[in-house]
Protein backbone atom coordinates (compact mmCIF):
# COMPACT_ATOMS: atom_id res chain seq x y z
CA UNK A 1 0.00 0.00 0.00
CA UNK A 2 2.73 2.47 0.92
CA UNK A 3 4.65 1.54 -2.23
CA UNK A 4 1.63 2.45 -4.32
CA UNK A 5 1.27 5.74 -2.45
CA UNK A 6 4.89 6.67 -3.16
CA UNK A 7 4.54 5.64 -6.80
CA UNK A 8 1.40 7.72 -7.20
CA UNK A 9 3.07 10.71 -5.52
CA UNK A 10 6.06 10.40 -7.85
CA UNK A 11 3.72 10.18 -10.84
CA UNK A 12 1.88 13.33 -9.72
CA UNK A 13 5.12 15.26 -9.25
CA UNK A 14 6.40 14.11 -12.63
CA UNK A 15 3.12 15.00 -14.30
CA UNK A 16 3.09 18.57 -12.99
CA UNK A 17 6.79 19.28 -13.48
CA UNK A 18 7.47 17.51 -16.78
CA UNK A 19 6.64 18.21 -20.41
CA UNK A 20 6.15 16.07 -23.49
CA UNK A 21 6.64 12.34 -23.34
CA UNK A 22 7.64 12.37 -19.68
CA UNK A 23 4.24 13.84 -18.85
CA UNK A 24 2.60 10.98 -20.75
CA UNK A 25 4.73 8.48 -18.85
CA UNK A 26 3.74 10.07 -15.54
CA UNK A 27 0.06 9.88 -16.46
CA UNK A 28 0.40 6.22 -17.42
CA UNK A 29 2.30 5.47 -14.20
CA UNK A 30 -0.38 7.13 -12.08
CA UNK A 31 -3.20 5.42 -13.96
CA UNK A 32 -1.66 1.96 -13.61
CA UNK A 33 -1.05 2.58 -9.90
CA UNK A 34 -4.71 3.45 -9.36
CA UNK A 35 -5.80 0.42 -11.41
CA UNK A 36 -3.47 -1.78 -9.36
CA UNK A 37 -5.16 -0.64 -6.16
CA UNK A 38 -8.60 -1.24 -7.66
CA UNK A 39 -7.64 -4.77 -8.70
CA UNK A 40 -6.18 -5.54 -5.28
CA UNK A 41 -9.27 -4.40 -3.40
CA UNK A 42 -11.98 -5.60 -5.78
CA UNK A 43 -10.47 -8.84 -7.13
CA UNK A 44 -7.47 -10.18 -5.25
CA UNK A 45 -8.63 -9.54 -1.69
CA UNK A 46 -12.09 -11.17 -2.12
CA UNK A 47 -10.55 -14.20 -3.85
CA UNK A 48 -8.00 -14.70 -1.09
CA UNK A 49 -10.72 -14.25 1.53
CA UNK A 50 -12.95 -16.85 -0.13
CA UNK A 51 -10.04 -19.25 -0.50
CA UNK A 52 -9.21 -18.88 3.19
CA UNK A 53 -12.77 -19.81 4.13
CA UNK A 54 -12.87 -22.85 1.84
CA UNK A 55 -12.60 -26.18 3.65
CA UNK A 56 -10.93 -27.77 0.64
CA UNK A 57 -8.25 -25.11 0.29
CA UNK A 58 -7.60 -25.14 4.04
CA UNK A 59 -6.00 -28.59 3.74
CA UNK A 60 -2.20 -28.39 3.94
CA UNK A 61 -1.83 -30.53 0.83
CA UNK A 62 -3.57 -27.84 -1.24
CA UNK A 63 -2.30 -24.62 0.30
CA UNK A 64 1.39 -25.44 0.54
CA UNK A 65 1.58 -25.34 4.32
CA UNK A 66 2.09 -29.08 4.76
CA UNK A 67 5.86 -28.65 5.03
CA UNK A 68 5.42 -25.90 7.62
CA UNK A 69 3.22 -28.15 9.73
CA UNK A 70 5.72 -31.00 9.40
CA UNK A 71 8.54 -28.75 10.67
CA UNK A 72 6.33 -27.62 13.57
CA UNK A 73 5.62 -31.25 14.51
CA UNK A 74 9.32 -32.09 14.39
CA UNK A 75 10.21 -29.09 16.58
CA UNK A 76 7.55 -29.99 19.13
CA UNK A 77 8.80 -33.58 19.23
CA UNK A 78 12.38 -32.37 19.67
CA UNK A 79 11.34 -29.99 22.45
CA UNK A 80 9.49 -32.80 24.25
CA UNK A 81 12.43 -35.18 23.91
CA UNK A 82 14.83 -32.53 25.24
CA UNK A 83 12.48 -31.85 28.15
CA UNK A 84 12.50 -35.58 28.95
CA UNK A 85 16.31 -35.59 29.02
CA UNK A 86 16.60 -32.51 31.21
CA UNK A 87 13.96 -33.70 33.63
Residue pairs with C-beta under 8 A, 6 or more apart in sequence:
4 33
4 36
4 37
7 29
7 33
8 30
8 33
8 34
10 29
11 26
11 27
11 29
11 30
11 33
12 26
12 30
13 26
14 22
14 23
14 25
14 26
14 29
15 23
15 26
15 27
15 30
18 25
18 26
51 57
52 58
56 62
57 63
60 66
60 68
60 69
